[in-house]
Amino acid sequence: MEQFIAFAPYVGIALIFYFLIIRPQSKRRKEEKQFAESLKVGDRVITTSGIHGKVNQINADKGTVMIETGAGKMLFERTAISVELTKKLNTPTDVKK
């Protein structure tokens, strides 16, 4: 019994580490993968570098996306599209005047 009590804090630390770091990170990774696969032509997106644009072409083989911006067309990796920023862009906001 004494061995279990001496080992309990390590188990507690491992559980806390799992629930605070590992689990949320894997959930975010899964959400990003699902978002990247659901992109379609015409979607308005924001890249992780802050570039706003509209998806013009998707190349599934190479994993790239052509985005049309005010400056022209640019080629990005699918992983360069920000999930959080794009959701904010496409979510309607209630602005009362």
Secondary structure, DSSP 4 states (H G I P E B T S, - for coil): -HHHHHHHHHHHHHHHHIIIIIHHHHHHHHHHHHHHHH--TT-EEEBTT--EEEEEEEETTTTEEEEEETTEEEEEEGGGB-HHHHHHHHS------
